[in-house]
Amino acid sequence: MTVLLALCGGLGAACRFALDGAVRARWPSRFPWGILLVNALGSLLLGFLTGLVAGGADARWRLVLGVGFCGGFTTFSTAMTDTVRLVRERAWRLAAGNLVGTLATTVLAAACGYGIADLL
């Protein structure tokens, strides 16, 4: 199980790198749109997996995909480091938007994921 978790974590990190890079290349901005999208998608998936397990699905799915893939895919530390970078650049509105936007979108995405699982 440990090897599978590690592989899924590595896959998640590679997907984060690819998606963030694609977003930054397509829409260059000081605001970290790619990381916000990554964290929202990861929260949606983790909410969905958690909802499935709460509904009786095998908990190993949440372990492998939630802890492994989502753990490698999402990055709270990068989101907060981006916020600090924006503060240091005196981009106050962007920093506040990233801080509040990250928390709001990830909580909403996790709740939506849970809700989707409840419908199944």
C-alpha distances in whole Angstrom, upper triangle without the diagonal:
4,6,5,6,9,10,11,12,14,15,16,18,20,21,22,24,26,27,28,30,31,33,34,36,37,38,39,40,40,37,34,33,30,28,30,29,25,25,26,24,21,23,24,20,19,22,21,18,19,22,20,18,21,23,20,18,14,13,9,11,12,9,8,12,13,12,10,13,16,15,16,19,21,23,25,26,27,29,31,32,33,35,36,37,39,41,42,44,45,44,44,44,41,39,40,39,35,35,36,35,31,31,33,31,28,29,30,28,25,28,28,25,25,28,27,24,27,29,27
4,5,5,6,9,10,10,12,14,15,16,18,20,21,23,24,26,27,28,30,31,33,34,36,37,38,38,38,36,32,32,29,27,28,28,24,24,26,24,21,22,24,21,19,22,22,19,20,23,22,20,23,25,23,20,17,15,12,13,14,10,9,12,13,11,9,13,15,14,14,17,19,21,23,23,25,27,28,29,31,33,34,35,37,39,39,41,43,42,42,42,39,37,38,37,34,33,35,34,30,30,32,31,27,28,30,28,25,28,29,26,26,29,29,26,29,31,29
4,5,5,6,9,10,11,12,14,15,16,18,20,21,23,24,26,27,28,30,32,33,34,36,36,37,37,35,32,32,28,26,28,27,24,24,26,24,21,23,25,21,20,24,23,20,22,25,23,22,25,27,25,22,19,17,14,15,15,12,10,13,15,13,10,12,16,14,14,17,19,21,24,24,25,28,29,29,31,33,34,35,37,39,40,41,43,42,43,42,39,38,39,38,34,34,36,34,31,31,33,31,28,30,32,29,27,30,30,27,27,31,29,27,30,32,30
4,5,5,6,8,10,10,12,14,15,16,18,20,21,22,24,26,27,28,30,31,33,34,35,36,36,34,30,30,26,25,27,25,22,22,24,21,18,21,22,18,17,21,20,17,19,22,20,19,22,24,22,19,16,15,11,11,13,10,7,10,12,11,8,10,13,13,13,15,18,20,23,24,25,26,29,29,30,33,34,35,37,39,39,41,43,41,42,41,38,36,38,36,33,33,34,32,29,29,31,29,26,27,29,26,24,27,27,23,24,27,26,24,27,29,26
4,5,5,6,9,10,10,12,14,15,16,18,20,21,22,24,25,27,28,30,31,32,33,34,33,31,28,27,24,22,24,23,19,19,21,19,16,18,19,16,15,18,18,15,17,20,19,17,21,22,21,18,15,13,10,11,11,8,5,8,9,7,5,8,10,10,10,13,15,17,19,20,21,23,25,26,27,29,31,32,34,35,36,38,40,38,38,38,35,33,34,33,30,29,31,29,26,26,28,26,23,24,26,23,21,24,25,21,22,26,24,22,26,28,26
4,5,5,6,9,10,11,12,14,15,17,18,20,21,22,24,26,27,28,30,31,32,32,32,30,27,27,23,21,24,23,19,19,22,20,17,19,21,18,17,21,21,18,20,23,22,21,24,26,25,22,19,17,14,14,14,11,9,11,12,10,6,9,12,10,9,12,15,16,19,19,20,23,24,25,26,28,29,30,32,34,35,36,38,37,38,37,34,33,34,33,29,29,31,30,26,27,29,27,24,26,28,25,23,27,27,24,25,28,27,25,29,31,29
4,5,5,6,9,10,11,12,14,15,16,18,20,21,22,24,26,27,28,30,31,32,32,30,26,26,23,21,24,22,19,19,22,19,17,20,21,18,17,21,21,18,20,23,22,21,25,26,25,22,19,18,15,14,15,13,9,10,13,11,8,8,12,11,10,12,15,17,20,21,21,23,26,26,27,29,31,31,33,35,36,37,39,38,38,38,35,33,35,33,30,30,32,30,27,28,30,27,24,26,28,25,23,27,27,23,25,28,27,25,28,30,28
4,5,5,6,9,10,10,12,14,15,16,18,20,21,22,24,25,27,28,29,30,30,28,24,24,20,19,21,19,16,16,18,16,13,16,17,14,14,17,17,15,17,20,19,18,22,23,22,19,17,16,13,11,12,10,7,7,9,9,5,5,8,9,8,9,12,15,18,19,20,21,24,24,25,28,29,29,31,34,34,35,37,36,36,36,32,31,32,31,27,28,29,27,24,25,26,24,21,23,24,21,20,23,23,20,21,24,23,21,25,26,25
4,5,5,6,9,10,11,12,14,15,16,18,20,21,22,24,26,27,27,28,28,26,22,22,19,17,19,18,14,15,17,15,12,15,17,14,13,17,18,16,17,21,20,20,23,25,24,21,19,17,15,13,13,11,9,8,9,8,4,5,7,6,4,7,10,12,15,16,16,18,20,21,22,24,26,26,28,30,31,32,34,33,33,33,30,28,30,28,25,25,27,25,21,22,25,22,19,22,23,20,19,23,23,20,22,25,24,23,26,28,26
4,5,5,6,9,10,11,12,14,15,16,18,20,21,22,24,26,26,27,27,26,22,22,18,17,20,19,15,16,19,17,14,18,19,17,17,20,21,19,21,24,23,23,26,28,27,24,22,20,18,17,16,14,12,11,13,11,8,7,10,9,6,8,12,13,17,17,17,19,21,21,22,25,26,26,28,31,31,32,34,33,34,34,30,29,31,29,26,26,28,26,23,24,27,24,21,24,26,23,22,26,26,23,25,28,26,25,29,30,29
4,5,5,6,9,10,11,12,14,15,16,18,20,21,22,24,25,26,27,25,21,21,17,16,19,17,13,15,17,15,13,16,17,15,15,19,19,17,20,23,22,22,25,27,26,23,21,20,17,15,16,15,11,10,12,12,9,6,9,10,7,8,12,14,17,18,18,20,22,22,23,26,27,27,29,31,32,32,35,33,34,33,30,29,31,29,25,26,28,26,23,24,26,23,21,23,25,21,21,24,24,21,23,26,24,23,27,28,27
4,5,5,6,9,10,10,12,14,15,16,18,20,21,22,23,24,24,22,18,18,14,13,15,14,10,11,14,11,9,13,14,12,12,16,16,15,17,20,20,20,23,25,25,22,21,19,17,15,14,13,11,9,10,10,7,4,6,7,4,4,8,10,14,15,15,16,19,20,20,22,24,24,26,28,29,30,32,30,31,30,27,26,27,25,22,23,24,22,19,20,22,19,17,20,21,18,17,21,21,18,20,23,22,21,25,26,25
4,5,5,6,9,10,11,12,14,15,16,18,20,21,21,22,22,20,17,17,13,12,15,14,10,12,15,13,11,15,17,15,15,19,19,18,20,23,23,24,26,28,28,25,24,22,20,18,17,16,14,12,13,12,10,8,9,8,5,5,8,9,13,13,12,14,17,17,17,20,22,22,23,26,27,27,30,28,29,29,25,24,26,24,21,22,24,22,19,21,23,20,18,21,22,19,19,23,23,21,23,26,25,24,28,29,28
4,5,5,6,9,10,11,12,14,15,16,18,20,20,22,22,21,17,17,14,13,16,15,12,14,17,15,13,17,18,16,18,21,21,20,23,25,25,26,29,30,30,27,26,24,22,20,19,19,16,14,15,15,12,10,11,12,8,8,11,12,16,16,15,17,20,19,19,22,24,23,25,28,28,28,31,29,31,30,26,26,28,26,23,24,26,24,21,23,25,22,20,23,25,21,22,25,25,22,25,28,26,26,30,31,30
4,5,5,6,8,10,10,12,14,15,16,18,19,20,21,20,16,15,11,11,14,12,9,12,14,11,11,15,15,14,15,19,19,18,21,23,23,24,27,28,28,25,25,23,21,19,18,18,16,13,14,15,12,9,10,12,9,6,10,12,16,17,15,16,20,20,19,22,24,23,24,28,28,28,31,28,30,29,25,25,26,24,21,23,24,22,19,21,23,19,18,21,22,18,19,23,22,19,22,25,23,23,27,27,27
4,5,5,6,8,10,11,12,14,15,16,17,18,18,16,13,12,9,8,11,10,6,9,12,10,10,13,15,14,15,18,19,19,21,23,24,24,27,28,29,26,26,24,22,20,19,19,17,14,14,15,13,10,10,11,8,5,7,9,12,13,11,12,16,16,15,18,20,20,21,24,25,25,27,25,26,25,22,21,23,21,18,19,21,18,16,18,20,17,15,19,20,17,18,21,21,19,22,24,23,23,27,28,27
4,6,5,6,9,10,11,12,14,15,15,17,17,16,13,13,9,9,13,12,9,12,15,14,13,17,18,17,19,22,22,22,24,27,27,28,30,32,33,30,29,27,25,23,22,22,20,17,18,18,16,13,13,13,10,8,10,11,14,14,12,14,17,16,15,18,20,19,20,24,24,24,26,24,26,26,22,22,24,22,19,21,23,20,18,21,23,20,19,22,23,20,21,25,24,23,26,28,27,27,31,32,31
4,6,5,6,9,10,10,12,14,15,17,18,17,14,13,10,11,14,12,10,14,15,14,14,18,18,18,19,22,23,23,25,27,27,29,31,32,33,30,30,28,26,24,23,23,21,18,19,20,17,14,15,16,13,10,13,14,17,18,15,16,20,19,18,21,23,22,23,26,27,26,28,26,28,27,23,24,26,24,20,23,24,22,19,23,24,21,20,23,24,21,22,25,24,23,26,28,26,27,31,31,30
4,5,5,6,9,10,11,12,13,15,17,15,12,10,7,8,11,9,7,11,12,11,12,15,16,15,18,20,20,21,23,25,26,27,29,30,32,29,29,27,26,23,22,23,21,18,18,19,18,14,14,15,13,10,11,13,16,17,14,15,18,18,16,19,22,21,21,24,26,25,27,24,26,24,21,21,23,21,18,20,22,18,17,20,21,17,17,20,20,17,19,22,21,20,23,25,23,25,28,28,28
4,5,5,6,9,10,10,11,12,13,12,8,8,4,6,9,8,7,10,12,12,13,16,17,17,19,21,22,23,25,27,28,29,31,32,34,31,31,29,28,25,24,24,23,20,20,20,19,16,15,16,13,10,11,11,14,15,11,12,15,15,13,16,18,17,17,21,22,21,23,21,22,21,18,18,20,18,15,18,19,17,15,18,19,16,16,20,20,18,20,23,22,21,25,26,25,26,30,30,30
4,5,5,6,9,10,10,12,13,13,11,10,7,9,12,12,11,14,16,15,16,19,20,20,22,25,25,26,28,30,31,32,34,36,37,34,34,32,31,28,27,27,25,22,23,23,21,18,18,18,16,13,14,14,17,17,14,15,18,17,15,18,20,18,19,22,23,22,24,22,24,23,19,20,23,21,18,21,23,20,18,22,23,20,20,24,24,22,23,27,26,25,28,30,28,30,33,33,33
4,6,5,6,8,10,12,15,14,12,10,8,11,13,11,11,15,16,15,17,20,20,20,22,25,25,26,28,30,30,32,34,35,36,34,34,32,31,28,27,28,26,23,23,24,22,19,19,20,18,15,16,17,19,20,17,17,21,20,17,20,23,21,21,25,25,24,26,23,26,24,21,22,24,21,19,22,23,20,19,23,23,20,20,24,24,21,23,26,25,24,28,29,27,29,32,32,32
4,5,5,6,8,10,12,11,9,7,5,9,10,9,10,13,14,14,16,18,18,19,22,23,24,25,27,29,30,32,33,34,36,34,34,33,32,28,27,28,26,23,23,24,23,20,19,20,18,15,15,16,18,19,15,15,18,18,15,18,21,19,18,22,23,21,23,20,22,21,17,19,21,18,16,19,20,17,16,20,20,17,18,22,21,19,22,24,23,23,26,27,26,28,31,31,31
4,6,5,5,7,9,9,8,7,6,9,11,11,12,15,16,16,18,20,21,22,24,26,27,28,30,32,33,34,36,37,39,36,37,35,34,31,30,30,29,26,25,26,25,22,21,22,19,16,16,16,18,18,15,14,18,17,14,16,19,16,16,20,20,19,21,18,21,19,16,17,20,17,15,19,20,18,17,21,21,19,20,23,23,21,24,27,26,26,29,30,29,31,34,34,35
4,6,6,9,12,13,12,11,10,13,15,14,15,18,19,19,21,23,24,24,27,29,29,30,33,34,35,37,38,40,41,38,39,37,36,33,32,32,30,28,28,29,27,24,23,24,22,19,19,19,21,22,18,18,21,20,17,20,22,19,19,23,23,21,24,21,24,23,19,21,23,21,19,22,24,21,21,24,25,22,23,27,26,24,27,30,28,28,32,33,31,33,36,36,36
4,6,10,13,13,12,11,10,14,15,13,15,18,18,18,21,23,23,24,26,28,28,30,32,33,34,36,38,39,40,38,38,37,36,33,32,33,31,28,28,29,28,25,24,25,23,20,20,21,23,23,20,19,23,22,19,21,24,21,20,24,25,23,25,22,24,22,19,21,23,20,19,23,24,20,20,24,24,21,22,26,25,23,26,29,27,27,30,31,30,32,35,34,35
4,6,10,10,10,8,9,13,13,13,15,17,18,18,20,22,23,24,26,28,28,30,32,33,34,36,38,39,41,39,39,38,37,34,33,34,32,29,29,30,29,25,24,25,24,20,20,20,21,22,19,17,20,20,17,18,21,19,17,21,22,20,21,18,21,19,16,18,20,17,16,20,21,18,18,22,22,19,21,24,24,22,25,27,26,26,30,31,30,32,35,35,35
4,7,8,9,9,10,13,14,14,16,18,19,20,22,24,25,26,28,29,31,32,34,35,37,38,40,41,43,41,41,39,38,36,34,35,33,30,30,31,30,27,25,26,24,21,21,20,21,21,17,17,19,18,15,17,19,16,15,19,19,17,19,16,19,18,14,17,19,17,16,19,21,18,19,22,23,21,22,26,25,24,27,29,28,29,32,33,32,34,37,37,38
4,5,7,8,10,12,13,14,16,17,18,20,22,23,24,26,28,29,30,32,33,35,36,38,39,41,43,41,41,39,39,36,34,35,34,31,30,30,30,27,25,26,24,21,20,19,19,19,16,15,17,16,12,14,16,13,12,15,16,14,15,12,15,14,11,13,16,14,13,16,18,16,16,20,20,19,21,24,24,23,26,28,28,28,31,32,32,34,37,37,38
4,6,9,11,12,13,15,16,17,19,21,22,23,25,27,28,29,31,32,33,35,37,38,39,41,43,41,41,39,39,36,34,34,34,31,30,30,30,27,25,25,24,21,20,18,18,17,14,13,14,13,9,11,12,10,8,12,12,10,12,9,12,11,8,10,13,12,11,14,16,15,15,19,20,19,20,23,24,23,26,28,28,29,32,33,33,35,37,38,39
4,6,9,9,9,12,14,14,15,17,19,20,21,23,24,25,27,29,30,31,33,35,36,37,40,38,38,36,36,33,31,32,31,28,27,27,27,25,22,23,22,19,17,16,15,15,12,10,12,12,8,9,12,10,8,12,13,12,13,9,11,10,6,8,11,9,7,11,13,11,12,15,16,15,17,20,20,20,22,25,24,25,28,29,29,31,34,35,36
4,6,6,6,9,10,11,13,15,16,17,19,20,21,23,25,26,27,29,31,32,33,35,37,35,35,33,32,30,28,28,28,25,23,24,24,21,19,19,18,15,13,12,12,13,9,8,11,10,7,9,12,10,10,13,15,14,15,12,14,13,9,10,12,10,8,11,13,11,10,14,15,14,14,18,19,18,20,23,22,23,26,27,27,29,31,32,33
4,6,5,6,9,10,11,12,14,15,16,18,20,21,22,24,25,27,29,30,31,33,35,33,34,32,31,29,26,28,27,24,22,23,23,20,18,19,18,15,13,13,14,15,12,10,13,14,10,12,15,14,13,16,18,17,18,15,16,14,11,12,14,11,9,12,13,10,10,14,14,12,13,17,17,15,18,21,20,21,24,25,24,27,29,30,31
4,5,5,6,9,10,11,12,14,15,17,18,20,21,22,24,26,27,29,30,32,33,31,31,30,29,26,24,25,24,21,20,21,20,17,15,16,15,12,11,11,13,14,11,10,14,14,11,14,17,15,15,18,20,19,21,18,19,18,14,15,17,14,11,14,16,13,11,15,16,13,13,17,17,15,18,21,20,20,23,24,24,25,28,29,30
4,5,5,6,8,10,10,12,14,15,16,18,20,21,22,24,26,27,28,30,31,29,30,27,27,24,22,23,22,19,18,18,18,16,13,14,13,10,8,8,9,10,8,7,10,11,9,11,14,14,14,17,19,18,20,17,18,17,14,14,15,13,10,12,14,11,9,12,14,12,11,15,16,14,16,19,19,19,22,23,23,24,27,28,29
4,5,5,6,9,10,11,12,14,15,16,18,20,21,22,24,26,27,28,30,29,29,27,27,24,22,23,23,20,18,19,19,17,14,15,15,12,9,9,10,12,10,7,11,12,10,11,15,15,14,17,19,19,20,17,17,16,12,12,13,11,8,10,11,8,6,10,10,8,8,12,13,11,14,16,16,16,19,21,21,23,25,26,27
4,5,5,6,8,10,10,12,14,15,16,18,20,21,23,24,25,27,29,27,28,26,26,23,21,22,21,18,17,19,19,16,13,15,14,11,9,11,12,15,12,11,14,16,14,15,18,18,18,21,23,22,23,20,21,19,16,16,17,14,11,13,14,11,9,12,12,9,9,13,13,10,13,16,15,15,18,19,19,21,23,24,25
4,6,5,6,9,10,11,12,14,15,16,18,20,21,22,24,26,27,25,25,23,23,20,18,19,18,15,14,15,15,12,10,11,11,7,6,8,10,13,11,10,14,15,14,15,19,19,19,21,23,23,25,22,22,21,18,18,18,16,13,15,16,13,10,13,14,11,10,13,14,11,13,16,15,14,18,20,19,20,23,24,24
4,6,5,6,9,10,10,12,14,15,16,18,20,21,22,24,26,24,24,22,22,19,17,18,18,15,13,14,15,12,9,10,11,8,5,7,8,11,10,8,12,14,13,14,17,18,18,20,23,23,24,21,21,20,17,16,17,15,12,12,13,11,8,10,11,8,6,10,11,9,10,14,14,13,16,18,18,19,22,23,24
4,5,5,6,9,10,10,12,14,15,16,18,20,21,22,25,23,24,22,22,20,17,19,19,16,14,16,17,14,11,13,14,10,8,10,11,14,13,11,14,17,16,16,20,20,20,22,25,25,25,22,22,20,18,17,17,15,12,13,13,10,8,9,9,6,5,8,8,6,8,11,11,10,13,15,15,16,19,20,21
4,5,5,6,9,10,11,12,14,15,17,18,20,21,23,21,22,20,20,17,15,17,17,13,12,14,15,12,9,12,12,9,8,11,13,16,15,14,17,19,18,19,22,23,23,25,27,27,28,26,25,24,21,21,21,18,16,17,17,14,11,13,13,9,8,11,11,7,9,12,11,9,13,15,14,15,18,19,19
4,5,5,6,8,10,10,12,14,15,16,18,20,21,19,20,18,17,15,12,14,14,10,9,11,11,9,6,8,9,7,6,9,11,14,14,13,16,18,18,19,22,23,23,25,27,28,29,26,26,25,22,21,21,19,17,17,17,15,12,13,14,11,8,11,12,8,8,12,12,10,13,15,14,15,18,19,19
4,5,5,6,8,10,10,12,14,15,16,18,20,18,19,17,18,15,12,14,15,12,9,12,13,11,8,10,12,10,8,10,11,15,15,14,16,19,18,19,22,23,23,25,28,28,29,26,26,24,22,21,20,18,16,16,15,13,11,10,11,9,6,7,8,6,5,9,9,8,10,12,13,13,16,18,18
4,6,5,6,9,10,11,12,14,15,16,19,17,19,17,18,15,13,15,16,12,11,14,15,13,10,13,15,12,11,14,15,18,18,17,19,22,21,22,25,26,26,28,30,31,31,28,28,26,24,23,22,20,18,18,17,15,13,13,12,10,7,9,8,5,5,7,6,5,8,10,9,10,13,14,15
4,5,5,6,9,10,11,12,14,15,17,15,16,14,15,11,10,12,12,9,8,11,12,10,8,11,13,11,10,14,15,19,19,18,21,23,23,24,27,28,28,30,32,33,34,31,31,29,26,26,25,23,21,21,20,18,16,16,16,13,11,12,12,8,7,10,9,6,9,11,10,10,13,15,14
4,5,5,6,8,10,11,12,14,15,14,14,12,13,10,8,10,11,8,5,9,11,9,7,9,12,11,10,13,14,17,18,18,20,22,23,23,26,27,28,30,32,33,33,31,30,29,27,26,25,23,21,20,20,18,15,15,16,13,10,11,12,9,7,10,10,7,8,12,11,11,13,16,16
4,6,5,6,9,10,10,12,14,13,15,13,15,12,10,13,14,11,9,12,14,13,10,13,16,14,13,16,16,19,20,19,21,24,24,24,27,29,29,30,33,34,34,32,31,29,27,26,25,23,21,20,19,18,15,14,14,13,10,9,10,7,4,6,7,4,5,8,9,8,10,13,13
4,5,5,6,9,10,11,13,11,13,12,14,11,9,13,14,11,9,13,15,13,11,14,17,15,15,18,19,22,23,22,24,27,27,27,30,32,32,33,36,36,37,34,34,32,29,29,28,26,24,24,22,21,18,18,17,15,13,12,12,9,7,8,8,4,5,7,6,5,9,10,10
4,5,5,6,9,10,11,9,10,9,10,7,5,9,10,8,7,10,12,11,10,13,15,15,15,18,19,22,23,23,25,27,28,28,31,32,33,35,37,38,38,36,35,34,31,30,30,28,26,25,25,23,20,19,20,18,15,15,15,12,10,11,11,8,8,11,10,7,11,13,12
4,5,5,6,9,10,9,10,9,11,9,6,10,12,10,8,11,14,14,12,14,17,16,16,18,19,22,24,23,24,27,28,28,31,32,33,34,37,38,38,36,35,33,31,30,29,28,26,24,24,22,20,18,19,17,14,13,14,12,9,10,11,8,7,10,11,8,10,13,13
4,5,5,6,9,9,11,10,13,11,9,13,15,13,11,14,17,17,15,17,20,19,18,21,21,25,26,25,27,30,30,30,33,35,35,36,39,40,40,38,36,34,33,32,30,29,27,26,25,23,21,20,19,18,15,14,14,13,9,9,10,7,5,7,8,5,6,10,10
4,5,5,6,5,8,9,11,9,8,12,14,12,11,15,16,16,15,18,20,20,20,23,24,27,28,27,29,32,32,33,35,37,37,39,41,42,43,40,39,37,35,34,33,32,30,29,28,26,24,23,22,21,18,17,17,15,12,13,13,9,8,10,9,5,7,10,8
4,5,5,4,6,5,9,8,7,10,12,12,11,13,16,16,15,17,20,20,20,23,24,27,28,28,29,32,33,33,36,37,38,39,42,43,43,41,40,39,37,35,34,33,31,30,29,28,25,24,24,22,19,18,19,17,14,14,15,12,10,13,13,9,10,13,12
4,5,7,9,9,12,12,10,13,16,15,13,16,18,19,18,19,22,22,22,24,24,28,29,28,30,33,34,34,36,38,38,39,42,43,44,41,40,38,37,35,34,33,31,29,28,27,25,23,23,22,19,18,18,17,14,13,15,12,9,12,12,9,9,12,12
4,6,9,10,13,13,12,15,17,17,16,18,21,21,20,22,25,24,24,27,27,31,32,31,33,36,36,36,39,41,41,42,45,46,46,44,42,41,39,38,36,35,33,32,31,29,27,26,25,24,22,20,20,18,16,15,15,13,10,11,12,8,7,10,9
4,7,8,11,11,11,14,16,16,16,18,20,21,20,22,25,25,25,28,29,32,33,33,34,37,38,38,41,42,43,44,47,48,48,46,45,43,41,40,39,37,35,34,33,32,30,28,28,27,24,23,23,21,18,18,18,16,13,15,15,11,11,13,11
4,6,9,8,9,12,13,13,13,16,17,18,18,20,22,22,23,26,27,30,31,31,33,36,36,37,39,41,41,43,45,46,47,45,44,42,40,39,38,36,34,33,33,31,29,28,28,26,23,22,22,20,17,18,18,15,13,15,14,10,12,14,11
4,5,6,8,9,11,12,12,14,15,16,17,19,21,22,22,26,27,29,31,31,33,35,36,37,39,41,42,43,45,46,47,45,44,43,41,40,39,37,35,34,34,32,30,29,29,27,24,24,24,22,19,20,20,17,16,18,17,13,15,17,15
4,5,5,6,9,10,10,11,13,15,15,16,18,19,20,23,24,26,28,28,30,32,33,34,36,38,39,40,42,44,45,43,42,41,38,37,36,35,32,31,31,30,27,26,27,25,22,22,23,21,17,19,20,16,15,18,17,14,16,18,16
4,5,5,6,8,9,10,11,13,14,15,17,18,19,22,24,26,27,28,30,32,33,34,36,37,39,40,42,43,45,43,42,41,39,37,37,36,33,32,32,31,28,27,28,26,23,23,24,22,19,21,21,18,17,20,19,16,18,21,18
4,5,5,6,7,9,10,10,11,13,15,16,17,20,22,25,26,26,28,30,31,32,35,36,37,39,40,41,43,41,40,39,36,35,35,33,31,30,30,29,25,25,26,24,21,21,22,19,16,18,18,15,15,18,16,13,16,18,16
4,6,5,5,7,9,10,9,11,14,14,15,18,19,22,23,23,25,27,28,29,31,33,34,36,37,39,40,38,37,36,34,32,32,30,28,27,27,26,22,22,23,21,18,18,19,16,14,16,16,13,13,16,15,13,15,18,16
4,6,5,5,7,9,10,10,12,14,15,17,19,21,23,23,25,27,28,29,31,33,34,36,37,39,40,38,38,37,34,33,33,32,29,28,28,27,24,23,25,23,19,20,22,19,16,19,20,16,16,20,19,16,19,21,20
4,6,6,5,7,9,10,11,13,14,17,19,21,22,23,26,27,28,30,32,33,34,36,37,38,40,38,38,37,34,33,33,32,29,28,29,28,24,24,26,24,20,21,23,20,17,20,21,17,18,21,20,17,20,22,20
4,6,5,5,6,8,10,10,12,15,17,20,21,21,24,25,26,27,30,31,32,34,35,36,38,36,36,35,32,31,31,29,26,26,27,25,21,22,23,20,17,19,20,17,15,17,17,14,15,18,17,15,18,20,18
4,6,6,5,6,9,10,10,13,15,17,19,19,21,23,24,25,27,29,30,31,33,34,36,34,33,32,30,28,28,27,24,23,24,22,19,19,20,18,15,16,17,14,12,15,16,12,13,17,16,14,17,19,18
4,6,6,5,8,10,10,12,14,16,18,19,20,22,23,25,26,28,29,31,32,34,35,33,33,33,30,28,28,27,24,23,24,23,20,19,21,20,16,17,19,17,15,18,19,16,16,20,20,18,21,23,22
4,6,5,6,9,10,13,15,17,18,19,21,22,24,25,27,28,30,32,33,34,36,34,34,34,31,29,30,29,25,25,26,25,21,22,23,21,18,20,22,19,17,20,21,17,19,22,21,19,23,25,23
4,5,5,6,9,12,15,16,17,18,20,21,22,24,26,27,28,30,32,32,34,32,33,32,29,27,28,27,23,24,25,23,19,20,22,19,16,18,20,17,15,19,19,16,17,21,19,18,22,23,22
4,5,5,6,9,11,14,14,15,18,19,20,21,24,24,26,28,29,30,32,30,30,29,26,24,25,23,20,20,21,19,16,16,18,16,13,15,16,13,12,16,16,13,15,18,17,17,20,22,21
4,6,6,8,10,12,13,14,16,17,19,20,22,23,25,26,28,29,31,29,29,29,26,24,25,24,20,20,21,20,16,17,19,17,14,16,18,16,14,18,19,16,17,21,21,20,23,25,24
4,6,8,11,12,12,14,16,17,18,20,22,22,24,26,27,28,30,28,29,29,25,24,25,24,20,21,22,21,17,18,21,19,16,18,20,18,17,20,21,18,20,23,23,22,25,27,26
4,7,10,12,11,12,15,16,16,19,21,21,22,25,26,27,29,27,27,26,23,22,23,22,18,19,20,18,15,17,18,16,13,16,18,15,15,18,18,16,19,21,20,20,24,25,25
4,7,9,9,9,12,14,14,16,18,19,20,22,24,24,26,24,24,23,20,19,20,18,15,15,17,15,11,13,15,13,10,13,15,13,12,16,17,15,17,20,20,20,23,25,25
4,5,5,7,9,10,11,13,15,15,17,19,20,21,23,21,22,21,18,17,18,17,13,13,15,14,11,12,15,14,11,14,17,15,15,18,19,18,20,23,23,23,26,28,28
4,6,5,6,9,10,11,12,14,15,17,18,20,21,20,19,19,17,14,15,15,11,10,13,12,9,10,13,13,10,13,16,15,14,18,19,18,20,23,24,24,26,28,29
4,5,5,6,8,10,11,12,14,15,16,18,20,19,19,20,17,14,16,16,13,12,15,15,11,13,16,16,14,16,19,18,18,21,23,22,24,27,27,27,30,32,33
4,5,5,6,8,10,10,12,14,15,16,18,17,18,18,15,13,15,15,11,11,15,14,11,13,16,16,14,17,20,18,19,22,23,23,25,27,28,28,31,33,33
4,6,5,6,9,10,11,13,14,15,17,15,15,15,12,10,12,11,8,8,11,10,7,10,13,12,11,14,17,16,17,20,21,21,23,25,26,27,29,31,32
4,5,5,6,9,10,11,12,14,15,14,14,15,12,9,11,12,8,7,11,11,9,11,14,14,13,16,18,18,19,22,23,23,25,27,28,29,31,33,34
4,5,5,6,9,10,10,12,14,14,14,15,13,10,13,14,10,10,14,14,12,14,17,18,17,19,22,21,22,25,26,26,28,30,31,32,34,36,37
4,5,5,6,9,10,10,12,11,12,13,10,8,11,11,8,9,13,12,11,14,16,16,16,19,21,20,22,24,25,26,28,30,30,32,34,35,37
4,5,5,6,9,10,11,9,9,10,8,5,8,9,6,6,10,11,10,12,15,15,15,18,20,20,21,24,25,26,28,29,30,32,34,35,37
4,5,5,6,9,10,10,10,12,10,7,10,12,10,10,13,14,13,15,18,19,19,21,23,24,24,27,28,29,31,33,34,35,37,39,40
4,5,5,6,9,9,10,12,10,8,12,13,11,12,15,16,15,17,20,20,20,23,25,25,26,29,30,30,32,34,35,36,39,40,41
4,5,5,6,5,7,9,7,5,9,10,9,10,13,14,14,16,18,19,20,22,24,24,26,28,29,30,32,34,34,36,38,39,41
4,5,5,6,6,9,8,6,9,11,10,11,14,15,15,17,19,20,21,23,25,26,27,29,31,31,33,35,36,38,39,41,43
4,5,8,9,12,11,9,12,15,14,14,17,19,18,20,23,24,24,26,28,29,30,32,34,34,36,38,39,40,42,44,45
4,5,8,11,10,9,13,14,14,15,18,18,19,21,23,24,25,27,29,29,31,33,34,35,37,39,39,41,43,44,46
4,5,9,9,8,11,13,13,14,17,18,19,21,22,23,25,27,28,29,31,33,34,35,37,38,39,41,43,44,46
4,6,5,6,9,10,11,12,14,15,16,19,20,20,22,24,25,26,28,30,31,32,34,35,36,38,40,41,43
4,6,5,6,8,10,11,12,13,15,17,18,19,21,23,24,25,27,28,29,31,33,34,35,37,39,40,42
4,5,5,6,8,10,10,11,14,15,16,17,19,21,21,23,25,26,27,29,31,32,33,35,36,38,40
4,5,5,6,9,10,10,12,14,15,15,17,19,20,21,23,25,25,27,29,30,31,33,35,36,38
4,5,5,6,9,10,10,12,14,15,16,18,20,21,22,24,25,27,29,30,31,33,35,36,38
4,5,5,6,8,10,11,12,14,15,17,18,19,21,22,24,25,27,28,30,32,33,34,36
4,6,5,5,8,10,10,11,13,15,16,17,19,20,21,23,25,26,27,29,31,32,34
4,6,5,6,8,10,10,12,14,15,16,18,20,20,22,24,25,26,28,30,31,33
4,6,5,6,9,10,11,13,14,16,17,19,20,21,23,25,26,27,29,31,33
4,6,5,6,8,10,11,12,14,15,17,18,20,21,22,24,26,27,29,31
4,6,5,6,8,10,10,12,14,15,16,18,20,21,22,24,25,27,29
4,6,5,6,8,10,10,12,14,15,16,18,20,21,22,24,26,27
4,6,5,6,8,10,11,12,14,15,17,18,20,21,23,25,26
4,6,5,6,8,10,11,12,14,16,16,18,20,21,23,25
4,6,5,6,8,10,10,12,14,15,16,18,20,21,23
4,5,5,6,9,10,10,12,14,15,17,18,20,22
4,5,5,6,9,10,11,12,14,16,17,19,21
4,5,5,6,9,10,10,12,14,15,17,19
4,5,5,6,9,10,10,12,14,15,17
4,5,5,6,9,10,11,12,15,16
4,5,5,6,9,10,10,13,15
4,5,5,6,9,10,11,13
4,5,5,6,9,10,11
4,6,5,6,9,10
4,5,5,7,9
4,5,5,7
4,5,5
4,5
4
